[in-house]
Amino acid sequence: MEYSRLGKTGIKVSRVGLGTWQFSEFWGVTDYAAAKSIIEAAVEAGINLIDTAYLYGRGVSEEFVGRALRDIGVARGEVVIASKIPGELLGRDDVFKAVEISLRRLGVDSIDVMQVHWPPIWRHVPACEYARALERLVALGRIGYVGLSNHPPPMVEAFRSCLSRIDVEVMQYRFNLVEREAEQEIIPLAEKLGASLLTWSPLAKGAVLGKYSLEEVRSDEKLRSRDAVYHPENYAQILEIAGALKSLAERYGKTPSQVALNWIIGYSENTIPIPGAKSPEQARENAGAAGWRLSYGDWRLLDRISRKVRISYALG
Ligand SMILES: NC(=O)c1ccc[n+]([C@@H]2O[C@H](COP(=O)([O-])OP(=O)(O)OC[C@H]3O[C@@H](n4cnc5c(N)ncnc54)[C@H](OP(=O)(O)O)[C@@H]3O)[C@@H](O)[C@H]2O)c1
């Protein structure tokens, strides 16, 4: 496994993490033994960064992550746990309560990284209120570092301006071969701040792998909960990427998912994909996305094909 630093800290994190949103009714891994085998495979393959959230599976994900790490016998400090507080719980008291709940579910004394899942949208809370609450929790030793997910740059800066002694060490945003909006402002900001950028849905929920035919996508109303990338209008364009990933994978002796994740790893020193593996095999495979690089020519080839894709989110 290849490692880099978490933000500006001295903490070593793997260049590929493990996302755990799939430990929920929504994505189907609700059996503890299955979740544990995924976490075990990831850790054995050298992955030491696990992303979870207060909301995933209404607590199931945090509980499974904490329990599995204990059952496998992973010492605290060996794996970096990054969780998230929902954007609805950003008032000062809610921040304290939500962190206490996450600590209890994870069964730990301190959470390595606590991210704000999304900005306060429905109920306005000033940035300084949740920034100072999180900074206090760092001072009290309940959180190691803070991160911001899905925050636009002005909100990142507003949040940072309220901090006294710490900084934002982690940002999290969607970034994959077909949804590249983060490269306009988010990735440059993470690079400027020296923050790690955890890229969510790095495989576009599996769409970039082209595992399903266009016919299957057309006939299955429920596929991937009607995510925009699986809308036939978008998916038809994505299949070209899937074809390119397949032929590059054959040439490099890798798999399409490894090539897709490697493209993100190669994008910037700061970008860390956090794919959601649904089986131990997928976890091991995703770990193999690090430790090597596509040549510049092949990286650009994917870059050019991917730039042609225009995902539409306004779908009838
Ligand atoms: N901050 C946020 O707002 C936010 C939002 C979304 C996600 N996230 C985080 O990002 C993580 C990943 O995002 P995601 O689950 O939405 O998307 P993703 O990682 O792009 O896609 C996950 C899906 O890809 C397929 N897959 C994974 N590894 C594979 C492999 N090696 N080979 C073939 N298929 C593979 C699996 O589907 P099948 O096997 O069923 O085909 C899996 O369900 C989440 O777990 C979560 O931690 C954060």
The ligand as a Tripos MOL2 file, in Angstrom:
@<TRIPOS>MOLECULE
LIG
   48    52     1     0     0
SMALL
NO_CHARGES

@<TRIPOS>ATOM
      1 N1        -19.8640   13.1540    1.8530 N.am      1 LIG1
      2 C1        -20.8980   12.7370    1.1850 C.2       1 LIG1
      3 O1        -21.9030   13.4570    1.0250 O.2       1 LIG1
      4 C2        -20.8810   11.3570    0.5890 C.ar      1 LIG1
      5 C3        -21.8430   10.9960   -0.3680 C.ar      1 LIG1
      6 C4        -21.7790    9.7180   -0.9230 C.ar      1 LIG1
      7 C5        -20.7890    8.8250   -0.5100 C.ar      1 LIG1
      8 N2        -19.8830    9.1980    0.4470 N.ar      1 LIG1
      9 C6        -18.8030    8.2780    0.8790 C.3       1 LIG1
     10 O2        -18.1560    7.7520   -0.2690 O.3       1 LIG1
     11 C7        -18.1880    6.3260   -0.2390 C.3       1 LIG1
     12 C8        -18.2320    5.7640   -1.6450 C.3       1 LIG1
     13 O3        -19.2990    6.3360   -2.3860 O.3       1 LIG1
     14 P1        -20.4640    5.4830   -3.0780 P.3       1 LIG1
     15 O4        -20.6990    4.2160   -2.3540 O.co2     1 LIG1
     16 O5        -21.5900    6.4420   -3.2770 O.co2     1 LIG1
     17 O6        -19.9010    5.2190   -4.5380 O.3       1 LIG1
     18 P2        -18.7190    4.3820   -5.1950 P.3       1 LIG1
     19 O7        -17.6830    4.0600   -4.2190 O.co2     1 LIG1
     20 O8        -18.3620    5.1290   -6.4130 O.co2     1 LIG1
     21 O9        -19.4880    3.0620   -5.6810 O.3       1 LIG1
     22 C9        -19.7430    2.0070   -4.8180 C.3       1 LIG1
     23 C10       -20.2930    0.8370   -5.6360 C.3       1 LIG1
     24 O10       -19.3720    0.4790   -6.6440 O.3       1 LIG1
     25 C11       -19.2980   -0.9260   -6.7570 C.3       1 LIG1
     26 N3        -17.8910   -1.3130   -6.5000 N.ar      1 LIG1
     27 C12       -17.0520   -0.9190   -5.5010 C.ar      1 LIG1
     28 N4        -15.8370   -1.4670   -5.6490 N.ar      1 LIG1
     29 C13       -15.9010   -2.2400   -6.7590 C.ar      1 LIG1
     30 C14       -14.9800   -3.0610   -7.4310 C.ar      1 LIG1
     31 N5        -13.7300   -3.2170   -6.9950 N.pl3     1 LIG1
     32 N6        -15.3870   -3.6970   -8.5540 N.ar      1 LIG1
     33 C15       -16.6360   -3.5660   -9.0170 C.ar      1 LIG1
     34 N7        -17.5730   -2.8030   -8.4210 N.ar      1 LIG1
     35 C16       -17.2060   -2.1360   -7.3080 C.ar      1 LIG1
     36 C17       -20.2390   -1.5390   -5.7180 C.3       1 LIG1
     37 O11       -21.4910   -1.8040   -6.3570 O.3       1 LIG1
     38 P3        -22.0600   -3.2230   -6.8220 P.3       1 LIG1
     39 O12       -21.1340   -4.2960   -6.3760 O.co2     1 LIG1
     40 O13       -23.4110   -3.3100   -6.2320 O.co2     1 LIG1
     41 O14       -22.1360   -3.0960   -8.3270 O.co2     1 LIG1
     42 C18       -20.4630   -0.3890   -4.7640 C.3       1 LIG1
     43 O15       -21.7390   -0.3570   -4.1950 O.3       1 LIG1
     44 C19       -19.4080    5.9930    0.6320 C.3       1 LIG1
     45 O16       -19.3480    4.7030    1.1730 O.3       1 LIG1
     46 C20       -19.3100    7.0640    1.6770 C.3       1 LIG1
     47 O17       -18.3480    6.7110    2.6650 O.3       1 LIG1
     48 C21       -19.9130   10.4480    0.9900 C.ar      1 LIG1
@<TRIPOS>BOND
     1     1     2 1
     2     2     3 2
     3     2     4 1
     4     4     5 ar
     5     4    48 ar
     6     5     6 ar
     7     6     7 ar
     8     7     8 ar
     9     8     9 1
    10     8    48 ar
    11     9    10 1
    12     9    46 1
    13    10    11 1
    14    11    12 1
    15    11    44 1
    16    12    13 1
    17    13    14 1
    18    14    15 2
    19    14    16 1
    20    14    17 1
    21    17    18 1
    22    18    19 2
    23    18    20 1
    24    18    21 1
    25    21    22 1
    26    22    23 1
    27    23    24 1
    28    23    42 1
    29    24    25 1
    30    25    26 1
    31    25    36 1
    32    26    27 ar
    33    26    35 ar
    34    27    28 ar
    35    28    29 ar
    36    29    30 ar
    37    29    35 ar
    38    30    31 1
    39    30    32 ar
    40    32    33 ar
    41    33    34 ar
    42    34    35 ar
    43    36    37 1
    44    36    42 1
    45    37    38 1
    46    38    39 2
    47    38    40 1
    48    38    41 1
    49    42    43 1
    50    44    45 1
    51    44    46 1
    52    46    47 1
@<TRIPOS>SUBSTRUCTURE
     1 LIG1         1 GROUP 0 **** ****
